[in-house]
Amino acid sequence: MAVPKKKASRASGRKRRTHWKVALPALAPCPNCHEKKLLHRVCKNCGMYKGRQVITVGEEE
């Protein structure tokens, strides 16, 4: 089994990790209200999913 002969410096470890980036979530327009929403999720603005009303989104009283 390979064992390092010397301690790896912070710089070399950080250089190796420079490409570990977080990707932004993919957003798509809702076909009903055209608001941006996450893919395969219920629209938070109108409550529609796949052409059906799934949740009721109403005005707070």
Backbone as JSON Lines, residues from 0, in Angstrom:
{"i":0,"aa":"M","n":[0.83,-1.18,0.0],"ca":[0.0,0.0,0.0],"c":[0.88,1.25,0.0]}
{"i":1,"aa":"A","n":[0.52,2.23,-0.82],"ca":[1.33,3.44,-0.94],"c":[1.12,4.33,0.27]}
{"i":2,"aa":"V","n":[2.23,4.84,0.81],"ca":[2.2,5.73,1.96],"c":[3.02,6.97,1.6]}
{"i":3,"aa":"P","n":[2.51,8.19,1.83],"ca":[3.28,9.39,1.51],"c":[4.53,9.5,2.39]}
{"i":4,"aa":"K","n":[5.64,9.91,1.76],"ca":[6.89,10.06,2.51],"c":[6.91,11.32,3.34]}
{"i":5,"aa":"K","n":[6.24,12.38,2.85],"ca":[6.2,13.65,3.57],"c":[4.77,14.14,3.66]}
{"i":6,"aa":"K","n":[4.56,15.03,4.62],"ca":[3.23,15.62,4.8],"c":[2.9,16.5,3.6]}
{"i":7,"aa":"A","n":[1.68,16.34,3.07],"ca":[1.25,17.19,1.95],"c":[0.92,18.57,2.51]}
{"i":8,"aa":"S","n":[1.42,19.6,1.83],"ca":[1.2,20.96,2.32],"c":[-0.26,21.36,2.12]}
{"i":9,"aa":"R","n":[-0.69,22.4,2.83],"ca":[-2.06,22.92,2.68],"c":[-2.3,23.38,1.25]}
{"i":10,"aa":"A","n":[-1.29,24.0,0.66],"ca":[-1.44,24.54,-0.7],"c":[-1.72,23.44,-1.71]}
{"i":11,"aa":"S","n":[-1.0,22.31,-1.62],"ca":[-1.22,21.27,-2.61],"c":[-2.58,20.6,-2.42]}
{"i":12,"aa":"G","n":[-3.02,20.47,-1.19],"ca":[-4.35,19.92,-0.95],"c":[-5.43,20.85,-1.47]}
{"i":13,"aa":"R","n":[-5.24,22.15,-1.27],"ca":[-6.22,23.13,-1.72],"c":[-6.21,23.27,-3.24]}
{"i":14,"aa":"K","n":[-5.05,23.14,-3.85],"ca":[-4.97,23.17,-5.32],"c":[-5.76,22.01,-5.93]}
{"i":15,"aa":"R","n":[-5.67,20.86,-5.3],"ca":[-6.38,19.67,-5.79],"c":[-7.9,19.86,-5.69]}
{"i":16,"aa":"R","n":[-8.33,20.59,-4.66],"ca":[-9.77,20.78,-4.44],"c":[-10.35,22.0,-5.13]}
{"i":17,"aa":"T","n":[-9.61,22.69,-5.99],"ca":[-10.13,23.91,-6.62],"c":[-11.31,23.64,-7.53]}
{"i":18,"aa":"H","n":[-11.47,22.42,-8.01],"ca":[-12.55,22.11,-8.94],"c":[-13.77,21.51,-8.25]}
{"i":19,"aa":"W","n":[-13.77,21.43,-6.92],"ca":[-14.93,20.93,-6.19],"c":[-15.91,22.08,-6.04]}
{"i":20,"aa":"K","n":[-16.69,22.35,-7.05],"ca":[-17.59,23.49,-7.02],"c":[-19.04,23.02,-6.88]}
{"i":21,"aa":"V","n":[-19.83,23.84,-6.26],"ca":[-21.25,23.55,-6.11],"c":[-21.98,24.1,-7.32]}
{"i":22,"aa":"A","n":[-22.79,23.26,-7.95],"ca":[-23.54,23.7,-9.13],"c":[-24.84,24.36,-8.7]}
{"i":23,"aa":"L","n":[-25.27,25.37,-9.42],"ca":[-26.54,26.02,-9.14],"c":[-27.68,25.08,-9.54]}
{"i":24,"aa":"P","n":[-28.79,25.1,-8.8],"ca":[-29.9,24.23,-9.16],"c":[-30.53,24.66,-10.48]}
{"i":25,"aa":"A","n":[-30.96,23.67,-11.27],"ca":[-31.58,23.97,-12.56],"c":[-32.98,24.51,-12.34]}
{"i":26,"aa":"L","n":[-33.29,25.64,-12.94],"ca":[-34.59,26.26,-12.83],"c":[-35.25,26.27,-14.2]}
{"i":27,"aa":"A","n":[-36.55,26.06,-14.22],"ca":[-37.31,26.08,-15.46],"c":[-38.56,26.92,-15.24]}
{"i":28,"aa":"P","n":[-39.07,27.56,-16.28],"ca":[-40.3,28.34,-16.11],"c":[-41.51,27.42,-15.94]}
{"i":29,"aa":"C","n":[-42.4,27.8,-15.05],"ca":[-43.65,27.07,-14.85],"c":[-44.51,27.25,-16.1]}
{"i":30,"aa":"P","n":[-45.08,26.18,-16.65],"ca":[-45.9,26.34,-17.86],"c":[-47.2,27.11,-17.59]}
{"i":31,"aa":"N","n":[-47.63,27.17,-16.35],"ca":[-48.88,27.84,-16.02],"c":[-48.68,29.33,-15.76]}
{"i":32,"aa":"C","n":[-47.76,29.68,-14.84],"ca":[-47.6,31.09,-14.46],"c":[-46.28,31.7,-14.92]}
{"i":33,"aa":"H","n":[-45.4,30.89,-15.54],"ca":[-44.12,31.33,-16.09],"c":[-43.15,31.85,-15.02]}
{"i":34,"aa":"E","n":[-43.36,31.46,-13.78],"ca":[-42.43,31.79,-12.69],"c":[-41.35,30.71,-12.68]}
{"i":35,"aa":"K","n":[-40.11,31.05,-12.32],"ca":[-39.03,30.07,-12.26],"c":[-39.27,29.1,-11.11]}
{"i":36,"aa":"K","n":[-39.08,27.79,-11.38],"ca":[-39.28,26.77,-10.35],"c":[-38.26,25.66,-10.54]}
{"i":37,"aa":"L","n":[-38.04,24.86,-9.49],"ca":[-37.15,23.72,-9.58],"c":[-37.81,22.64,-10.43]}
{"i":38,"aa":"L","n":[-36.99,21.87,-11.16],"ca":[-37.51,20.82,-12.01],"c":[-38.15,19.71,-11.17]}
{"i":39,"aa":"H","n":[-39.22,19.13,-11.66],"ca":[-39.95,18.02,-11.03],"c":[-40.46,18.38,-9.63]}
{"i":40,"aa":"R","n":[-40.83,19.64,-9.43],"ca":[-41.37,20.11,-8.15],"c":[-42.64,20.89,-8.41]}
{"i":41,"aa":"V","n":[-43.46,21.01,-7.39],"ca":[-44.68,21.82,-7.46],"c":[-44.28,23.29,-7.51]}
{"i":42,"aa":"C","n":[-44.96,24.07,-8.33],"ca":[-44.69,25.51,-8.41],"c":[-45.17,26.16,-7.12]}
{"i":43,"aa":"K","n":[-44.3,26.92,-6.47],"ca":[-44.66,27.57,-5.21],"c":[-45.58,28.77,-5.45]}
{"i":44,"aa":"N","n":[-45.57,29.29,-6.66],"ca":[-46.37,30.47,-6.95],"c":[-47.83,30.11,-7.22]}
{"i":45,"aa":"C","n":[-48.08,29.06,-8.04],"ca":[-49.46,28.75,-8.42],"c":[-49.93,27.38,-7.92]}
{"i":46,"aa":"G","n":[-49.02,26.5,-7.47],"ca":[-49.42,25.2,-6.93],"c":[-49.69,24.14,-7.97]}
{"i":47,"aa":"M","n":[-49.27,24.35,-9.2],"ca":[-49.52,23.38,-10.28],"c":[-48.33,22.44,-10.43]}
{"i":48,"aa":"Y","n":[-48.62,21.18,-10.84],"ca":[-47.6,20.21,-11.19],"c":[-48.17,19.3,-12.25]}
{"i":49,"aa":"K","n":[-47.49,19.21,-13.38],"ca":[-47.9,18.39,-14.52],"c":[-49.33,18.7,-14.95]}
{"i":50,"aa":"G","n":[-49.69,19.97,-14.96],"ca":[-51.0,20.38,-15.44],"c":[-52.14,20.19,-14.46]}
{"i":51,"aa":"R","n":[-51.85,19.78,-13.22],"ca":[-52.89,19.58,-12.21],"c":[-52.65,20.53,-11.05]}
{"i":52,"aa":"Q","n":[-53.72,20.95,-10.4],"ca":[-53.63,21.76,-9.19],"c":[-53.35,20.81,-8.04]}
{"i":53,"aa":"V","n":[-52.15,20.9,-7.46],"ca":[-51.74,19.96,-6.41],"c":[-51.93,20.57,-5.03]}
{"i":54,"aa":"I","n":[-51.54,21.84,-4.87],"ca":[-51.74,22.52,-3.59],"c":[-52.47,23.82,-3.85]}
{"i":55,"aa":"T","n":[-53.18,24.26,-2.85],"ca":[-53.88,25.55,-2.98],"c":[-53.0,26.64,-2.42]}
{"i":56,"aa":"V","n":[-52.73,27.63,-3.23],"ca":[-51.93,28.77,-2.82],"c":[-52.87,29.95,-2.77]}
{"i":57,"aa":"G","n":[-53.11,30.45,-1.56],"ca":[-54.07,31.53,-1.41],"c":[-53.49,32.73,-0.69]}
{"i":58,"aa":"E","n":[-54.22,33.8,-0.67],"ca":[-53.83,35.0,0.04],"c":[-54.04,34.78,1.53]}
{"i":59,"aa":"E","n":[-53.08,35.24,2.35],"ca":[-53.24,35.14,3.8],"c":[-54.19,36.23,4.27]}
{"i":60,"aa":"E","n":[-55.04,35.87,5.21],"ca":[-56.05,36.82,5.68],"c":[-55.54,37.64,6.83]}
